[in-house]
Amino acid sequence: MGRVTTQRPVNRIDGEQRRTRIDTLVVEEPLEIRVNRVPLAVTMRTPGSDIELAQGFLLTEGIIADRADIASIRYCNSVDDHGVNTYNVLDVDLAPGVLLPDTGLERNFYTTSSCGVCGKASLDAIRQRTRHSPASDQVRVDTTTIAGLPDRLRAAQKVFDTTGGLHAAGLFTADGQLLAVREDVGRHNAVDKLIGWAIEQGWVPLRGMVLLVSGRASFELAQKAVMAGIPILAAVSAPSSLAIDLAHDTGLTLIGFLRGTTMNIYTHAARVTEALTVALPD
């Protein structure tokens, strides 16, 4: 749709020099997700991969388990003041037999680009039982492979190069192969888009995979990893205490401060192995 970036004039000050220039910015717009024509959530996101975002959101909130739980998903005819479709409303029809979200656990699904779903009724409402628990996943990844993931993710961030204003989430195999990257102004949206992509591939649960996020590891990102069956979540910045608690309880390996060859492994460290050194013959 060509709506990922926009341009605005800016006054640029560099020491004693001042000039006007055009700056390229990332777009942030609301997306309303409706389920069976009933509004469920509004998230502030970067347009693009919206269907993936909606699917990932519904899975990580425990509403669906896979793509078969969705009968159809389409943009509604939401128009602006000029009668132009905004493409900012998606309507999801659940498949027959799939239960609607429990309104008794009303969680005020208004989300922002910075913190994800806010104002949830209680912590218990967030701690949903995943149908894809990573606890039994026996995957092992060596430290050298993990250390190389941030550079591979950064090299794949196409929009970040022009705006500097996007978070990224990347899905990797245990040997370091990058499968997909999604960017968004909200880190939680980037993860939902990535999981939504995996749903389309029929890969959920994401056994044996590593999820890397470009920012910090919040409780919500840990929740999303657990709900998708991802066994290892790595972040280039700090995790929150609640993310560590959730990871510990659910069998998720949580890595923080992944920078160069250094990293902190907060939970289930057995999945991270030392790289083997092969001695070359004389």
C-alpha positions in Angstrom: 0.0 0.0 0.0 3.0 2.3 0.1 2.1 3.6 3.6 5.1 2.4 5.6 7.0 5.7 5.4 6.1 9.4 4.9 8.0 12.6 4.7 7.9 15.8 6.8 9.9 19.0 6.9 12.3 19.4 9.8 14.7 22.0 11.1 18.1 20.4 11.3 20.6 21.9 13.7 24.2 20.8 13.5 26.4 22.9 15.8 26.0 26.5 14.5 24.4 25.4 11.3 20.7 25.4 10.8 18.8 24.3 7.7 15.5 22.9 6.6 15.3 19.5 5.2 12.8 16.7 4.4 12.9 13.8 6.9 11.6 10.3 6.2 9.5 9.0 9.0 7.8 5.7 9.8 4.0 5.8 9.6 1.9 5.0 12.7 -1.8 4.4 12.2 -4.5 2.6 14.2 -5.7 -0.9 13.2 -9.0 -2.1 14.6 -9.4 -5.9 14.8 -13.0 -7.1 14.8 -14.0 -10.7 15.5 -17.3 -11.8 13.9 -18.0 -8.1 13.4 -17.5 -7.2 17.1 -14.6 -4.8 17.9 -12.0 -6.6 19.9 -8.7 -4.6 19.7 -7.2 -1.4 18.4 -3.4 -1.3 18.0 -1.2 1.5 16.8 0.9 0.0 14.1 2.9 0.5 10.9 0.7 -0.4 8.0 1.6 -3.5 6.2 1.3 -7.3 7.0 -1.9 -6.4 8.7 -3.5 -9.8 8.2 -0.4 -11.4 9.7 -0.6 -9.0 12.6 -4.3 -9.9 13.3 -3.6 -13.6 13.1 -0.6 -13.4 15.4 -2.5 -11.3 17.9 -5.4 -13.7 18.0 -3.1 -16.7 18.5 -1.0 -15.1 21.2 -4.1 -14.0 23.0 -5.4 -17.6 23.0 -8.4 -17.0 20.7 -7.1 -19.2 17.9 -4.6 -22.1 17.8 -3.9 -22.1 14.0 -5.1 -20.9 10.6 -7.9 -23.4 10.5 -9.6 -21.5 13.3 -10.2 -18.6 10.9 -12.9 -18.8 8.3 -12.1 -15.5 6.6 -10.2 -12.3 7.3 -10.7 -9.1 5.3 -10.6 -5.3 5.4 -13.8 -3.5 6.2 -14.9 -0.6 4.1 -13.8 2.0 6.6 -13.5 5.4 4.8 -12.0 8.7 5.7 -13.5 12.2 5.3 -12.8 12.0 1.6 -14.5 8.7 1.1 -11.3 6.8 0.7 -10.8 3.4 2.3 -8.3 3.7 5.2 -7.5 0.0 5.3 -7.5 0.4 9.1 -10.2 -2.1 10.1 -10.0 -5.8 9.7 -12.9 -8.2 10.3 -12.1 -11.8 11.3 -14.7 -14.5 11.0 -13.9 -17.5 13.2 -14.4 -21.0 11.9 -17.5 -22.9 13.1 -17.0 -24.2 16.6 -14.3 -21.7 17.6 -15.4 -19.9 20.7 -15.6 -16.2 20.8 -13.4 -14.3 23.3 -14.7 -14.5 26.8 -16.2 -11.1 27.5 -16.0 -12.0 31.2 -12.3 -11.4 30.9 -12.7 -8.0 29.4 -9.2 -6.6 28.9 -9.6 -3.2 27.3 -7.7 -4.3 24.2 -6.3 -0.9 23.4 -2.7 -1.2 22.4 0.0 1.4 21.8 3.2 1.2 19.8 5.3 1.2 22.9 3.8 -1.2 25.4 1.3 -3.4 23.6 -1.9 -4.4 25.3 -2.6 -2.1 28.2 -5.1 -1.9 31.0 -5.8 -5.7 31.2 -8.1 -6.6 34.0 -5.5 -8.7 35.9 -2.3 -10.6 35.5 -4.2 -13.8 35.6 -6.0 -12.7 32.4 -2.6 -12.5 30.7 -1.3 -15.8 32.0 -3.3 -17.9 29.5 -2.6 -21.6 29.1 -0.8 -22.1 25.8 -1.8 -25.0 23.5 1.8 -25.0 22.2 4.0 -25.1 25.4 7.7 -24.9 24.7 8.6 -26.7 27.9 9.4 -30.1 26.2 11.3 -28.7 23.3 14.8 -30.3 23.2 16.4 -27.9 20.8 20.0 -26.8 21.5 21.7 -23.7 20.0 25.4 -22.9 20.4 26.6 -19.6 21.7 28.4 -18.7 18.4 25.2 -19.1 16.5 23.2 -17.0 18.9 25.9 -14.3 18.9 25.6 -13.9 15.2 21.8 -13.4 15.1 21.7 -9.6 15.8 23.9 -8.8 12.8 21.7 -10.9 10.5 18.6 -9.3 11.8 20.0 -5.8 11.5 21.1 -6.5 7.9 17.5 -7.5 7.0 15.9 -4.3 8.4 15.1 -2.5 5.2 12.8 0.3 6.5 15.0 1.0 9.5 17.8 2.1 7.2 15.6 5.0 6.0 13.8 6.0 9.2 15.7 4.7 12.2 12.3 4.4 13.9 11.3 0.7 13.7 11.5 -2.3 15.9 12.3 -5.7 14.3 11.6 -9.3 15.1 13.3 -12.2 13.4 12.6 -15.9 13.4 15.7 -18.2 13.1 16.4 -21.9 12.9 18.7 -23.5 15.5 21.6 -23.3 13.1 21.1 -19.5 12.6 19.2 -19.5 9.3 16.9 -16.4 9.1 13.4 -17.4 8.0 11.6 -14.1 8.2 11.8 -10.6 9.6 9.0 -8.1 10.4 9.4 -4.5 11.3 6.9 -2.2 13.1 6.8 0.9 15.2 5.7 -1.4 18.0 7.8 -4.3 19.0 4.8 -6.4 20.0 3.3 -5.8 16.5 6.5 -6.9 14.9 6.3 -10.2 16.8 2.6 -10.6 16.0 3.3 -10.1 12.3 6.1 -12.7 12.4 3.9 -15.2 14.2 1.1 -14.5 11.8 3.5 -15.2 8.9 4.3 -18.5 10.6 0.6 -19.4 10.9 0.3 -18.9 7.1 3.1 -21.3 6.6 1.5 -23.9 8.9 4.5 -23.9 11.2 2.9 -23.2 14.5 3.9 -24.5 17.0 7.3 -23.1 16.2 9.4 -25.9 17.6 13.2 -25.6 17.5 13.1 -21.9 16.6 14.7 -18.8 18.1 12.9 -15.5 18.2 15.1 -12.4 18.3 13.7 -8.9 19.1 15.6 -5.7 18.6 14.6 -4.1 21.9 13.9 -5.2 25.4 12.1 -8.5 26.4 8.9 -7.5 28.1 6.3 -9.8 29.7 4.1 -9.5 26.7 6.8 -10.6 24.3 7.6 -13.6 26.5 3.9 -14.4 26.5 3.7 -14.3 22.7 6.7 -16.6 22.4 5.2 -19.1 24.8 1.8 -19.0 23.0 3.4 -19.8 19.7 5.5 -22.6 21.1 8.8 -20.8 20.6 11.5 -22.3 22.9 14.1 -19.5 22.8 13.5 -15.7 23.0 16.5 -13.5 22.7 16.7 -9.7 23.0 19.5 -7.2 22.5 18.4 -5.3 25.6 17.1 -6.1 29.1 14.2 -8.4 30.1 11.7 -7.4 32.7 11.4 -9.3 36.0 7.9 -10.5 35.0 9.2 -11.8 31.6 11.8 -13.8 33.5 9.2 -15.2 35.9 6.9 -16.2 33.0 9.8 -17.8 31.1 10.9 -19.8 34.1 7.3 -21.1 34.7 6.6 -22.0 31.1 9.9 -23.6 30.0 11.0 -20.7 27.8 14.7 -19.9 27.4 15.1 -16.2 27.9 18.3 -14.4 26.7 19.0 -10.7 27.3 21.7 -8.2 26.5 22.7 -10.1 23.4 25.6 -8.0 22.2 28.5 -9.3 20.3 29.8 -12.4 22.1 28.2 -11.5 25.4 24.7 -12.5 26.6 22.8 -13.1 29.8 20.8 -16.4 30.0 18.1 -15.9 32.5 16.1 -19.1 32.3 16.5 -22.7 31.0 20.1 -22.3 30.1 20.6 -25.9 29.1 19.3 -25.1 25.6 22.4 -22.9 25.0 25.5 -24.9 24.5 29.1 -23.9 24.1 30.4 -23.7 20.5 32.7 -26.6 19.7 36.2 -25.8 18.8 37.6 -28.1 16.1 41.3 -28.6 16.1 42.9 -28.4 12.7 45.6 -31.0 11.8 49.2 -29.7 11.7 
